[in-house]
């Protein structure tokens, strides 16, 4: 499936704007700080029940899930709230944030208090890492604790760094849209281990859950952050995408006699919208439920 799309915009950094229709124009100064504000609050959007979804209607369309955050931030910009200005968002009150993230209904966005985490100018901050994706991730996780997505598994510390990696990937997407996407070590990044892409990987047959785990997920049992099952779902998702990438690149090299430019970030950029677009077909495969600030 990915091989057929190998030369399309869907499998390139150039598709960032299409995948982020609510973002400011990549050429604007606001775009990079918009990415930072959104990615700093990009976690835990699944509803407690399907009848209790946070919704944001913006420009005639009603959004749920992650897109409610994007819609709320851009809505605030339209309303004159300088949400992408570091001088504003670094001193923003909790009440101001609650207003920005307000829902159309009585169901608020989950974990509002935890989303009340901000910083200064992202562009000046990230410039300290040079144009190196690995150094960017290390800089972000070293200086911003809420991005330090780690778990202990069988006595070892594992670093998933989902939001730190997606922040770097979104920065890459913005810069690529500007024609400045030459960032080193993008292939060092993995997919962004969340709850939606594993569902797609199971649907596509790249992952298989045990009967016991599937039963647990279908009952809607809450898995604590760091639970063995949660860690394994995320870790196996990363490895599955690495294997997909390797096989895809092998096909490109063998059939096209070309070097494969497709990395795990691009595959994730394809799989997440795929999961959203096919959510009805894969509704029989439950997502795992873990309330945390990491994804």
Buried (B, 14 or more C-beta within 10 A) or exposed (E): EBBEBBEEEBBBBBBBBEBBEBBBEBEBEBBBBBBBBBBBBBBBBBBEEEEEBBBBBBEEEEBBBBBBBBBBBBBBBEEEBBBBBBEBBEEBEEEBBBEBBBBBEEBEBBBBEBBBBBBEBBBEBBEEBEBBBBBBBBBBBEEBEBBBBEBEEEEEEBEBBBBBBBBBBBBBBBBBBBEEBEBEBBBBBBBBBBBBBBBBBBBBEBBEBEEEBBEBBEEEEEBEBBBEBBBBBBBBBBEBBBEBBEEBBEBBEEEEEEEBBBBBBBBBBBBBBBBBEBBEEBEEBBBBBBBBBBB
